[in-house]
Amino acid sequence: MLGGRLGNLWTLLATTGGALVPLAVSTWLNSVAAWGFAIWPLAFSVAFLNLLTVGVVLHFWATTLTHTATGEDDIPIFTSEGDSTWDVRPPLTILLSALIPFGPVGCLWVTYGTAVPQFYATVALLVLGSALWPLALLSQVAFSSPTLLVPHRLVRTLRDLGAAYLVAWAVEVVALVAVVGPLVLRARWTFGLPPSLLTDALLLLNAMYAGYVHFRTIGLLYRCYAHRLPS
């Protein structure tokens, strides 16, 4: 699922390696904090480095989406050829578009956790969110706003895309399971071994690849069916 491009594999690995740098420093600082040096500058540094790691991942996903949607199959490390400027807007677009479908389920999870029957409501909202997020992403690519989530446009878009959107939805579900599932296991580590940087590195690589598959699928969906989207 790297689009038959060997260069995309190197981009994926290089970006993962870059994201590992702040993650490794953050892990080391956490170990220092465990020695009794938990002061606020240390906590601030850990939070900043973790956010930087998340930012690198979101930036890679956004680059994959925008380049695929505009007809490019080679995904560069930076946003454009020879340009190392990091534009914060694409990662924010990914994050904000995720808040629309997944914000309610996040609030419910934080409030009730796995309590029953709230757990079933959480799962239902997660499924609904997985169906809406690709449309939220398509809205950002096509209109730079959540236009496709307006009720009458939503119905028309689902009708016009048909089976192609069902494929995108299936990829969405697989990507969510691939990213969220290991994170849950990471939070509930039960294998008798303490979480390590190697564990985090494998989870990061898994998240990068799952996101690559998902956002490339959305980009291809736009590339092939943009003419069917409501104007």
CYANA upper distance limits for C-alpha pairs under 8 A (distance plus 0.5 A):
  1 MET  CA    213 VAL  CA      6.90
  2 LEU  CA      6 LEU  CA      7.97
  2 LEU  CA      8 ASN  CA      6.72
  2 LEU  CA      9 LEU  CA      7.19
  2 LEU  CA    213 VAL  CA      8.13
  3 GLY  CA      8 ASN  CA      8.38
  3 GLY  CA     73 ASP  CA      7.47
  5 ARG  CA      9 LEU  CA      7.65
  5 ARG  CA     73 ASP  CA      8.12
  5 ARG  CA     74 ASP  CA      7.31
  6 LEU  CA     10 TRP  CA      7.30
  7 GLY  CA     11 THR  CA      6.70
  7 GLY  CA     74 ASP  CA      7.42
  7 GLY  CA     75 ILE  CA      8.24
  8 ASN  CA     12 LEU  CA      6.54
  8 ASN  CA     74 ASP  CA      6.74
  8 ASN  CA     75 ILE  CA      6.25
  8 ASN  CA     76 PRO  CA      8.10
  9 LEU  CA     13 LEU  CA      6.71
 10 TRP  CA     14 ALA  CA      6.35
 11 THR  CA     15 THR  CA      6.44
 11 THR  CA     75 ILE  CA      7.57
 11 THR  CA     76 PRO  CA      7.04
 11 THR  CA     77 ILE  CA      6.23
 12 LEU  CA     16 THR  CA      6.60
 12 LEU  CA    208 MET  CA      7.67
 12 LEU  CA    209 TYR  CA      7.82
 13 LEU  CA     17 GLY  CA      6.60
 13 LEU  CA    205 LEU  CA      8.30
 14 ALA  CA     18 GLY  CA      6.71
 14 ALA  CA     77 ILE  CA      8.32
 15 THR  CA     19 ALA  CA      6.70
 15 THR  CA     56 VAL  CA      7.99
 15 THR  CA     57 VAL  CA      8.42
 15 THR  CA     60 PHE  CA      7.83
 15 THR  CA     77 ILE  CA      7.30
 16 THR  CA     20 LEU  CA      6.66
 16 THR  CA     57 VAL  CA      8.34
 16 THR  CA    204 LEU  CA      7.53
 16 THR  CA    205 LEU  CA      6.64
 16 THR  CA    208 MET  CA      7.60
 17 GLY  CA     21 VAL  CA      7.28
 18 GLY  CA     22 PRO  CA      8.38
 18 GLY  CA     56 VAL  CA      8.36
 19 ALA  CA     23 LEU  CA      7.10
 19 ALA  CA     52 LEU  CA      8.23
 19 ALA  CA     53 THR  CA      5.53
 19 ALA  CA     54 VAL  CA      8.46
 19 ALA  CA     56 VAL  CA      6.41
 19 ALA  CA     57 VAL  CA      7.63
 20 LEU  CA     24 ALA  CA      6.31
 20 LEU  CA     53 THR  CA      7.72
 20 LEU  CA    201 ALA  CA      7.22
 21 VAL  CA     25 VAL  CA      6.89
 22 PRO  CA     26 SER  CA      6.49
 22 PRO  CA     49 LEU  CA      5.62
 22 PRO  CA     50 ASN  CA      7.40
 22 PRO  CA     52 LEU  CA      7.36
 22 PRO  CA     53 THR  CA      6.67
 23 LEU  CA     27 THR  CA      6.64
 23 LEU  CA     49 LEU  CA      6.99
 23 LEU  CA     50 ASN  CA      6.73
 23 LEU  CA     53 THR  CA      6.76
 24 ALA  CA     28 TRP  CA      6.78
 24 ALA  CA    197 LEU  CA      7.13
 25 VAL  CA     29 LEU  CA      6.66
 25 VAL  CA     49 LEU  CA      8.03
 26 SER  CA     30 ASN  CA      6.66
 26 SER  CA     45 SER  CA      8.03
 26 SER  CA     46 VAL  CA      5.48
 26 SER  CA     47 ALA  CA      8.50
 26 SER  CA     49 LEU  CA      6.41
 26 SER  CA     50 ASN  CA      7.24
 27 THR  CA     31 SER  CA      6.91
 27 THR  CA     46 VAL  CA      8.47
 27 THR  CA    197 LEU  CA      7.46
 28 TRP  CA     32 VAL  CA      6.87
 29 LEU  CA     33 ALA  CA      6.69
 29 LEU  CA     42 LEU  CA      7.51
 29 LEU  CA     46 VAL  CA      7.11
 30 ASN  CA     34 ALA  CA      6.80
 30 ASN  CA     46 VAL  CA      7.64
 31 SER  CA     35 TRP  CA      7.28
 32 VAL  CA     36 GLY  CA      7.79
 32 VAL  CA     37 PHE  CA      6.84
 32 VAL  CA     38 ALA  CA      8.32
 33 ALA  CA     37 PHE  CA      5.20
 33 ALA  CA     38 ALA  CA      5.04
 33 ALA  CA     39 ILE  CA      8.27
 33 ALA  CA     42 LEU  CA      7.90
 34 ALA  CA     38 ALA  CA      7.72
 37 PHE  CA     42 LEU  CA      8.40
 38 ALA  CA     42 LEU  CA      6.94
 38 ALA  CA     43 ALA  CA      7.32
 39 ILE  CA     43 ALA  CA      6.95
 40 TRP  CA     44 PHE  CA      6.50
 41 PRO  CA     45 SER  CA      6.59
 42 LEU  CA     46 VAL  CA      6.78
 43 ALA  CA     47 ALA  CA      6.75
 44 PHE  CA     48 PHE  CA      6.59
 45 SER  CA     49 LEU  CA      6.61
 46 VAL  CA     50 ASN  CA      6.66
 47 ALA  CA     51 LEU  CA      6.67
 48 PHE  CA     52 LEU  CA      6.63
 49 LEU  CA     53 THR  CA      6.78
 50 ASN  CA     54 VAL  CA      6.86
 51 LEU  CA     55 GLY  CA      6.52
 52 LEU  CA     56 VAL  CA      6.76
 53 THR  CA     57 VAL  CA      6.95
 54 VAL  CA     58 LEU  CA      6.67
 55 GLY  CA     59 HIS  CA      6.46
 55 GLY  CA     91 PRO  CA      7.09
 56 VAL  CA     60 PHE  CA      6.73
 57 VAL  CA     61 TRP  CA      6.82
 57 VAL  CA    208 MET  CA      6.99
 58 LEU  CA     62 ALA  CA      6.56
 58 LEU  CA     90 PRO  CA      8.36
 58 LEU  CA     91 PRO  CA      5.39
 58 LEU  CA     94 ILE  CA      7.35
 58 LEU  CA     95 LEU  CA      8.24
 59 HIS  CA     63 THR  CA      6.57
 59 HIS  CA     88 VAL  CA      8.35
 59 HIS  CA     90 PRO  CA      6.96
 59 HIS  CA     91 PRO  CA      5.47
 60 PHE  CA     64 THR  CA      6.69
 60 PHE  CA     77 ILE  CA      8.00
 60 PHE  CA    208 MET  CA      8.37
 60 PHE  CA    212 TYR  CA      8.45
 61 TRP  CA     65 LEU  CA      6.78
 61 TRP  CA     91 PRO  CA      8.36
 61 TRP  CA    208 MET  CA      8.12
 61 TRP  CA    211 GLY  CA      6.56
 61 TRP  CA    212 TYR  CA      6.52
 61 TRP  CA    215 PHE  CA      6.78
 62 ALA  CA     66 THR  CA      6.65
 62 ALA  CA     90 PRO  CA      5.99
 62 ALA  CA     91 PRO  CA      6.53
 62 ALA  CA     94 ILE  CA      7.12
 62 ALA  CA    215 PHE  CA      8.02
 63 THR  CA     67 HIS  CA      6.44
 63 THR  CA     75 ILE  CA      7.58
 63 THR  CA     76 PRO  CA      8.24
 63 THR  CA     78 PHE  CA      8.38
 63 THR  CA     79 THR  CA      6.77
 63 THR  CA     90 PRO  CA      8.06
 64 THR  CA     68 THR  CA      6.49
 64 THR  CA     75 ILE  CA      6.47
 64 THR  CA    212 TYR  CA      7.01
 64 THR  CA    215 PHE  CA      6.71
 64 THR  CA    216 ARG  CA      6.44
 64 THR  CA    219 GLY  CA      8.29
 65 LEU  CA     69 ALA  CA      6.56
 65 LEU  CA    215 PHE  CA      5.42
 65 LEU  CA    216 ARG  CA      6.05
 65 LEU  CA    218 ILE  CA      7.32
 65 LEU  CA    219 GLY  CA      5.55
 66 THR  CA     70 THR  CA      6.72
 66 THR  CA    141 VAL  CA      7.74
 66 THR  CA    219 GLY  CA      7.27
 67 HIS  CA     71 GLY  CA      6.96
 67 HIS  CA     72 GLU  CA      5.67
 67 HIS  CA     73 ASP  CA      7.59
 67 HIS  CA     74 ASP  CA      8.32
 67 HIS  CA     75 ILE  CA      7.14
 67 HIS  CA    219 GLY  CA      8.16
 68 THR  CA     72 GLU  CA      5.64
 68 THR  CA     73 ASP  CA      6.35
 68 THR  CA     75 ILE  CA      8.38
 68 THR  CA    216 ARG  CA      6.53
 68 THR  CA    219 GLY  CA      5.35
 68 THR  CA    220 LEU  CA      6.68
 68 THR  CA    223 ARG  CA      7.99
 69 ALA  CA    141 VAL  CA      8.17
 69 ALA  CA    218 ILE  CA      8.26
 69 ALA  CA    219 GLY  CA      4.60
 69 ALA  CA    220 LEU  CA      6.49
 69 ALA  CA    221 LEU  CA      8.38
 69 ALA  CA    222 TYR  CA      6.33
 69 ALA  CA    223 ARG  CA      5.64
 70 THR  CA    219 GLY  CA      8.36
 70 THR  CA    223 ARG  CA      7.40
 71 GLY  CA    223 ARG  CA      7.21
 76 PRO  CA     80 SER  CA      7.65
 76 PRO  CA     81 GLU  CA      8.01
 78 PHE  CA     82 GLY  CA      8.31
 78 PHE  CA     83 ASP  CA      6.96
 78 PHE  CA     84 SER  CA      6.13
 78 PHE  CA     85 THR  CA      7.99
 78 PHE  CA     86 TRP  CA      7.99
 79 THR  CA     83 ASP  CA      7.30
 79 THR  CA     84 SER  CA      7.75
 79 THR  CA     85 THR  CA      7.99
 79 THR  CA     86 TRP  CA      7.78
 79 THR  CA     87 ASP  CA      8.30
 80 SER  CA     84 SER  CA      8.21
 88 VAL  CA     92 LEU  CA      6.84
 89 ARG  CA     93 THR  CA      6.52
 90 PRO  CA     94 ILE  CA      6.90
 91 PRO  CA     95 LEU  CA      6.75
 92 LEU  CA     96 LEU  CA      6.39
 93 THR  CA     97 SER  CA      6.40
 93 THR  CA    140 GLN  CA      7.86
 94 ILE  CA     98 ALA  CA      6.75
 94 ILE  CA    137 LEU  CA      7.84
 95 LEU  CA     99 LEU  CA      7.01
 96 LEU  CA    100 ILE  CA      7.46
 97 SER  CA    101 PRO  CA      8.08
 97 SER  CA    133 TRP  CA      7.56
 97 SER  CA    136 ALA  CA      6.21
 97 SER  CA    137 LEU  CA      6.87
 97 SER  CA    140 GLN  CA      8.24
 97 SER  CA    146 PRO  CA      8.25
 98 ALA  CA    102 PHE  CA      6.28
 98 ALA  CA    103 GLY  CA      7.82
 98 ALA  CA    133 TRP  CA      6.81
 98 ALA  CA    136 ALA  CA      8.17
 99 LEU  CA    103 GLY  CA      5.00
100 ILE  CA    133 TRP  CA      8.20
100 ILE  CA    136 ALA  CA      8.22
101 PRO  CA    128 LEU  CA      7.91
101 PRO  CA    129 GLY  CA      4.79
101 PRO  CA    130 SER  CA      7.80
101 PRO  CA    132 LEU  CA      6.50
101 PRO  CA    133 TRP  CA      6.34
102 PHE  CA    106 GLY  CA      6.61
102 PHE  CA    125 LEU  CA      8.16
102 PHE  CA    126 LEU  CA      7.23
102 PHE  CA    129 GLY  CA      5.95
102 PHE  CA    130 SER  CA      8.48
103 GLY  CA    107 CYS  CA      6.82
104 PRO  CA    108 LEU  CA      6.73
104 PRO  CA    125 LEU  CA      7.83
105 VAL  CA    109 TRP  CA      6.54
105 VAL  CA    122 THR  CA      6.05
105 VAL  CA    125 LEU  CA      6.09
105 VAL  CA    126 LEU  CA      6.59
106 GLY  CA    110 VAL  CA      6.68
107 CYS  CA    111 THR  CA      6.63
108 LEU  CA    112 TYR  CA      6.44
108 LEU  CA    113 GLY  CA      7.79
108 LEU  CA    118 GLN  CA      8.14
108 LEU  CA    122 THR  CA      6.96
109 TRP  CA    113 GLY  CA      5.06
109 TRP  CA    114 THR  CA      7.73
109 TRP  CA    119 PHE  CA      8.43
109 TRP  CA    122 THR  CA      7.10
112 TYR  CA    118 GLN  CA      7.08
112 TYR  CA    119 PHE  CA      8.29
113 GLY  CA    118 GLN  CA      8.35
113 GLY  CA    119 PHE  CA      7.58
114 THR  CA    118 GLN  CA      7.49
114 THR  CA    119 PHE  CA      5.46
115 ALA  CA    119 PHE  CA      6.03
116 VAL  CA    120 TYR  CA      7.45
117 PRO  CA    121 ALA  CA      7.39
118 GLN  CA    122 THR  CA      6.64
119 PHE  CA    123 VAL  CA      6.81
120 TYR  CA    124 ALA  CA      6.63
121 ALA  CA    125 LEU  CA      6.61
122 THR  CA    126 LEU  CA      6.59
123 VAL  CA    127 VAL  CA      6.73
124 ALA  CA    128 LEU  CA      6.74
125 LEU  CA    129 GLY  CA      6.45
126 LEU  CA    130 SER  CA      6.62
127 VAL  CA    131 ALA  CA      6.98
127 VAL  CA    173 VAL  CA      8.41
128 LEU  CA    132 LEU  CA      6.94
129 GLY  CA    133 TRP  CA      6.41
130 SER  CA    134 PRO  CA      7.91
130 SER  CA    169 TRP  CA      7.29
130 SER  CA    172 GLU  CA      6.61
130 SER  CA    173 VAL  CA      6.84
130 SER  CA    176 LEU  CA      8.48
131 ALA  CA    135 LEU  CA      8.24
131 ALA  CA    169 TRP  CA      6.21
131 ALA  CA    172 GLU  CA      8.21
132 LEU  CA    136 ALA  CA      6.79
132 LEU  CA    149 LEU  CA      8.14
133 TRP  CA    137 LEU  CA      6.67
134 PRO  CA    138 LEU  CA      6.61
134 PRO  CA    168 ALA  CA      7.72
134 PRO  CA    169 TRP  CA      7.77
134 PRO  CA    172 GLU  CA      8.01
134 PRO  CA    218 ILE  CA      7.06
135 LEU  CA    139 SER  CA      6.50
135 LEU  CA    148 LEU  CA      6.68
135 LEU  CA    149 LEU  CA      7.37
136 ALA  CA    140 GLN  CA      6.93
136 ALA  CA    146 PRO  CA      6.10
136 ALA  CA    147 THR  CA      8.45
136 ALA  CA    148 LEU  CA      7.30
136 ALA  CA    149 LEU  CA      7.20
137 LEU  CA    141 VAL  CA      6.85
137 LEU  CA    218 ILE  CA      8.04
138 LEU  CA    142 ALA  CA      6.47
138 LEU  CA    148 LEU  CA      8.12
138 LEU  CA    218 ILE  CA      7.61
138 LEU  CA    222 TYR  CA      7.21
139 SER  CA    143 PHE  CA      5.83
139 SER  CA    144 SER  CA      6.64
139 SER  CA    145 SER  CA      6.19
139 SER  CA    146 PRO  CA      5.58
139 SER  CA    147 THR  CA      6.08
139 SER  CA    148 LEU  CA      5.98
139 SER  CA    149 LEU  CA      8.33
140 GLN  CA    144 SER  CA      4.42
140 GLN  CA    145 SER  CA      5.70
140 GLN  CA    146 PRO  CA      6.93
141 VAL  CA    222 TYR  CA      8.49
142 ALA  CA    226 ALA  CA      8.28
143 PHE  CA    147 THR  CA      7.21
146 PRO  CA    150 VAL  CA      8.04
147 THR  CA    153 ARG  CA      7.99
148 LEU  CA    153 ARG  CA      5.90
148 LEU  CA    154 LEU  CA      5.87
148 LEU  CA    157 THR  CA      7.66
148 LEU  CA    230 PRO  CA      8.18
149 LEU  CA    153 ARG  CA      7.13
149 LEU  CA    154 LEU  CA      5.75
150 VAL  CA    154 LEU  CA      6.29
151 PRO  CA    155 VAL  CA      6.86
152 HIS  CA    156 ARG  CA      6.80
153 ARG  CA    157 THR  CA      6.39
153 ARG  CA    230 PRO  CA      7.03
154 LEU  CA    158 LEU  CA      6.68
155 VAL  CA    159 ARG  CA      6.70
156 ARG  CA    160 ASP  CA      6.62
156 ARG  CA    230 PRO  CA      7.80
157 THR  CA    161 LEU  CA      6.48
157 THR  CA    228 ARG  CA      7.96
157 THR  CA    229 LEU  CA      6.49
157 THR  CA    230 PRO  CA      7.19
158 LEU  CA    162 GLY  CA      6.35
158 LEU  CA    165 TYR  CA      7.57
160 ASP  CA    228 ARG  CA      6.59
160 ASP  CA    229 LEU  CA      8.00
161 LEU  CA    165 TYR  CA      6.11
161 LEU  CA    225 TYR  CA      7.61
161 LEU  CA    228 ARG  CA      7.50
162 GLY  CA    166 LEU  CA      7.42
163 ALA  CA    167 VAL  CA      6.98
164 ALA  CA    168 ALA  CA      7.04
164 ALA  CA    221 LEU  CA      7.84
165 TYR  CA    169 TRP  CA      6.58
165 TYR  CA    221 LEU  CA      8.28
166 LEU  CA    170 ALA  CA      6.66
167 VAL  CA    171 VAL  CA      6.78
168 ALA  CA    172 GLU  CA      6.61
168 ALA  CA    214 HIS  CA      8.37
168 ALA  CA    217 THR  CA      6.99
168 ALA  CA    218 ILE  CA      7.21
168 ALA  CA    221 LEU  CA      8.11
169 TRP  CA    173 VAL  CA      6.81
170 ALA  CA    174 VAL  CA      6.82
171 VAL  CA    175 ALA  CA      6.50
171 VAL  CA    213 VAL  CA      8.27
171 VAL  CA    214 HIS  CA      6.59
171 VAL  CA    217 THR  CA      8.09
172 GLU  CA    176 LEU  CA      6.62
172 GLU  CA    214 HIS  CA      6.63
173 VAL  CA    177 VAL  CA      6.71
174 VAL  CA    178 ALA  CA      6.55
175 ALA  CA    179 VAL  CA      6.63
175 ALA  CA    210 ALA  CA      5.63
175 ALA  CA    211 GLY  CA      7.05
175 ALA  CA    213 VAL  CA      8.08
175 ALA  CA    214 HIS  CA      6.73
176 LEU  CA    180 VAL  CA      6.17
176 LEU  CA    181 GLY  CA      8.14
177 VAL  CA    181 GLY  CA      5.61
178 ALA  CA    182 PRO  CA      7.26
178 ALA  CA    206 ASN  CA      7.65
178 ALA  CA    207 ALA  CA      7.55
178 ALA  CA    210 ALA  CA      6.87
179 VAL  CA    183 LEU  CA      7.14
179 VAL  CA    203 LEU  CA      8.35
179 VAL  CA    206 ASN  CA      7.39
179 VAL  CA    207 ALA  CA      5.59
179 VAL  CA    210 ALA  CA      7.28
180 VAL  CA    184 VAL  CA      6.73
181 GLY  CA    185 LEU  CA      6.95
182 PRO  CA    186 ARG  CA      6.49
182 PRO  CA    203 LEU  CA      7.15
183 LEU  CA    187 ALA  CA      6.71
183 LEU  CA    203 LEU  CA      7.88
184 VAL  CA    188 ARG  CA      6.66
185 LEU  CA    189 TRP  CA      6.14
186 ARG  CA    195 PRO  CA      7.78
189 TRP  CA    193 LEU  CA      8.27
189 TRP  CA    194 PRO  CA      8.08
189 TRP  CA    195 PRO  CA      7.77
195 PRO  CA    199 THR  CA      6.74
195 PRO  CA    200 ASP  CA      8.14
196 SER  CA    200 ASP  CA      6.97
197 LEU  CA    201 ALA  CA      6.48
198 LEU  CA    202 LEU  CA      6.75
199 THR  CA    203 LEU  CA      6.76
200 ASP  CA    204 LEU  CA      6.48
201 ALA  CA    205 LEU  CA      6.67
202 LEU  CA    206 ASN  CA      6.62
203 LEU  CA    207 ALA  CA      6.63
204 LEU  CA    208 MET  CA      6.60
205 LEU  CA    209 TYR  CA      6.69
206 ASN  CA    210 ALA  CA      6.55
207 ALA  CA    211 GLY  CA      6.43
208 MET  CA    212 TYR  CA      6.55
209 TYR  CA    213 VAL  CA      6.78
210 ALA  CA    214 HIS  CA      6.75
211 GLY  CA    215 PHE  CA      6.45
212 TYR  CA    216 ARG  CA      6.34
213 VAL  CA    217 THR  CA      6.61
214 HIS  CA    218 ILE  CA      6.93
215 PHE  CA    219 GLY  CA      6.60
216 ARG  CA    220 LEU  CA      6.61
217 THR  CA    221 LEU  CA      6.59
218 ILE  CA    222 TYR  CA      6.80
219 GLY  CA    223 ARG  CA      6.63
220 LEU  CA    224 CYS  CA      6.60
221 LEU  CA    225 TYR  CA      6.35
221 LEU  CA    226 ALA  CA      8.10
222 TYR  CA    226 ALA  CA      5.37
225 TYR  CA    229 LEU  CA      7.53
